[in-house]
Amino acid sequence: MNDVTLSPDDHYSQAMASIERTIDKLRRCSDAERKQLKGDLSQLQEMVTKLTSGRIEIVVFGEISTGKSALINALVGESVVEVDVQGGWTRDIWKIPWDGAGYCVPGLAESQVVLIDTPGLNEVGGDQRTDLATTAARQADLILFVTDSDLNETEHVALSNLAGTHKPILVVLNKIDQYSPEQQARLLDVLRSERLLDLVPAAHLVATAADPREREYIIESERGDRRSEWRKPEPEIEDLKVSILSVLEKDGLALLALNAALYAADKSDRIASLRVRLRLKQANQTILSFATIKSVAVATNRIPILDTVGGLAVDVTMVVTLAHIYGLELSWMHARQLVRSIGKAAGFAMLAETGTHLASWAFTILTAGAGAILTAVPQGAAAGYGSFIVGQAAKYYFEHGASWGGESPKVVIRRILEETDKQSILNQMKEEIHKKLAWNRHAP
């Protein structure tokens, strides 16, 4: 089969379809799930707007006081964000249109380039700001990682994490004017050959001076008089502009599409994870509830045949309820078949439950009913434990799309039995039975 190379337009269409599928998946969630995913829906809709308008987002990332805000001002050509010499002023995500970028996504005439200023990743008490910055980096199409010296441990860890987002990264060595030519050469060499190795291509390291220090200039008049004057040089950012535009000209539309597709995949995984977590909690509560009902019912009923029939009804109802939790429709007949197949696979566990029924019944007859109070609690607890195992097996079956996940029922149930704290479940069932017996004066 020949590989088919997709065009940027094809990738763009696939990315849009991926986002729309994820939004549709979110809308089909339950009310409780949608409530927790409300922010995700808003972000996905924003991504749709970003993709359709062709908005390229470049996030400026780095520690405080490395000159991130100054770099944005220099690129835009005017003071659009505040520069605080104390550092750490950025409290939120700021989006600044870069109208003079000179780039337009092919086929999207309304496209624009936006620069995003983020909180410094090492601000004291800035965990939330760091999360905001990381989120912005994941949504962006291109990352500018700004430093003003050799990378420290915090920066290296952050850069390693950003490299895992599969976004193009330009490392910007800012404040280069503060180093001598020899220091500049040595610093650039260390970064390229050691610090950025296996993280960022050497060509993606760019030196800048976004906010150069004032310099003293000696001015000589026509008459030969000399005087000194301090002036602020123009920012040195041309190499960075060239690097940014080079990346965008080469891969602009593809970056936009890839980022949207990755973002949709990430949100899809989050939706799936949340649904599993919420359903797991609800399923476990359901299993424990039905197991408790069965244990009490068996303990307070003295007719074995009714125990068997009633117990089966409880288990079948539990399985139908579990199927509904996992978004599946299961008839009573199919639920009964599943319960029986689980019981057959469990074998000895179900046999132990049945043996407890028969033994307690025989003991009650031989003792003319006096033994009922002695057998009620263990009999009910055993029945509840059996129902708990049935529920756990059914839960596994539904979690794997109404299948045993490529394994046999016996293997799955054996693993469930090994992982279940039997004594804890039995004690819990006994406690519920004792509460019921104490409350109901008509119980044995």
Rosetta blueprint (number, residue, H / E / L):
1 M L
2 N L
3 D L
4 V L
5 T L
6 L L
7 S L
8 P H
9 D H
10 D H
11 H H
12 Y H
13 S H
14 Q H
15 A H
16 M H
17 A H
18 S H
19 I H
20 E H
21 R H
22 T H
23 I H
24 D H
25 K H
26 L H
27 R H
28 R L
29 C L
30 S L
31 D H
32 A H
33 E H
34 R H
35 K H
36 Q H
37 L L
38 K H
39 G H
40 D H
41 L H
42 S H
43 Q H
44 L H
45 Q H
46 E H
47 M H
48 V H
49 T H
50 K H
51 L H
52 T H
53 S H
54 G L
55 R E
56 I E
57 E E
58 I E
59 V E
60 V E
61 F E
62 G E
63 E L
64 I L
65 S L
66 T L
67 G L
68 K H
69 S H
70 A H
71 L H
72 I H
73 N H
74 A H
75 L H
76 V H
77 G L
78 E L
79 S L
80 V L
81 V L
82 E L
83 V L
84 D L
85 V L
86 Q L
87 G L
88 G L
89 W L
90 T L
91 R L
92 D L
93 I L
94 W E
95 K E
96 I E
97 P E
98 W L
99 D H
100 G H
101 A H
102 G L
103 Y L
104 C L
105 V L
106 P L
107 G L
108 L L
109 A L
110 E L
111 S L
112 Q E
113 V E
114 V E
115 L E
116 I E
117 D E
118 T L
119 P L
120 G L
121 L L
122 N L
123 E L
124 V L
125 G L
126 G L
127 D H
128 Q H
129 R H
130 T H
131 D H
132 L H
133 A H
134 T H
135 T H
136 A H
137 A H
138 R H
139 Q H
140 A L
141 D L
142 L E
143 I E
144 L E
145 F E
146 V E
147 T E
148 D L
149 S L
150 D L
151 L L
152 N L
153 E H
154 T H
155 E H
156 H H
157 V H
158 A H
159 L H
160 S H
161 N H
162 L H
163 A H
164 G L
165 T L
166 H L
167 K L
168 P L
169 I E
170 L E
171 V E
172 V E
173 L E
174 N L
175 K L
176 I H
177 D H
178 Q H
179 Y L
180 S L
181 P H
182 E H
183 Q H
184 Q H
185 A H
186 R H
187 L H
188 L H
189 D H
190 V H
191 L H
192 R H
193 S H
194 E H
195 R H
196 L L
197 L L
198 D L
199 L L
200 V L
201 P L
202 A H
203 A H
204 H H
205 L E
206 V E
207 A E
208 T L
209 A E
210 A L
211 D L
212 P L
213 R L
214 E L
215 R E
216 E E
217 Y E
218 I E
219 I E
220 E E
221 S L
222 E L
223 R L
224 G L
225 D L
226 R E
227 R E
228 S E
229 E E
230 W E
231 R E
232 K L
233 P L
234 E L
235 P L
236 E E
237 I L
238 E H
239 D H
240 L H
241 K H
242 V H
243 S H
244 I H
245 L H
246 S H
247 V H
248 L H
249 E H
250 K H
251 D H
252 G H
253 L H
254 A H
255 L H
256 L H
257 A H
258 L H
259 N H
260 A H
261 A H
262 L H
263 Y H
264 A H
265 A H
266 D H
267 K H
268 S H
269 D H
270 R H
271 I H
272 A H
273 S H
274 L H
275 R H
276 V H
277 R H
278 L H
279 R H
280 L H
281 K H
282 Q H
283 A H
284 N H
285 Q H
286 T H
287 I H
288 L H
289 S H
290 F H
291 A H
292 T H
293 I H
294 K H
295 S H
296 V H
297 A H
298 V H
299 A H
300 T L
301 N L
302 R L
303 I L
304 P H
305 I H
306 L H
307 D H
308 T H
309 V H
310 G H
311 G H
312 L H
313 A H
314 V H
315 D H
316 V H
317 T H
318 M H
319 V H
320 V H
321 T H
322 L H
323 A H
324 H H
325 I H
326 Y L
327 G L
328 L L
329 E L
330 L L
331 S L
332 W H
333 M H
334 H H
335 A H
336 R H
337 Q H
338 L H
339 V H
340 R H
341 S H
342 I H
343 G H
344 K H
345 A H
346 A H
347 G L
348 F H
349 A H
350 M H
351 L H
352 A H
353 E H
354 T H
355 G H
356 T H
357 H H
358 L H
359 A H
360 S H
361 W H
362 A H
363 F H
364 T H
365 I H
366 L H
367 T L
368 A L
369 G L
370 A L
371 G L
372 A H
373 I H
374 L H
375 T H
376 A H
377 V H
378 P H
379 Q H
380 G H
381 A H
382 A H
383 A H
384 G H
385 Y H
386 G H
387 S H
388 F H
389 I H
390 V H
391 G H
392 Q H
393 A H
394 A H
395 K H
396 Y H
397 Y H
398 F H
399 E H
400 H L
401 G L
402 A L
403 S L
404 W L
405 G L
406 G L
407 E L
408 S L
409 P H
410 K H
411 V H
412 V H
413 I H
414 R H
415 R H
416 I H
417 L H
418 E H
419 E H
420 T L
421 D L
422 K H
423 Q H
424 S H
425 I H
426 L H
427 N H
428 Q H
429 M H
430 K H
431 E H
432 E H
433 I H
434 H H
435 K H
436 K H
437 L H
438 A H
439 W H
440 N L
441 R L
442 H L
443 A L
444 P L
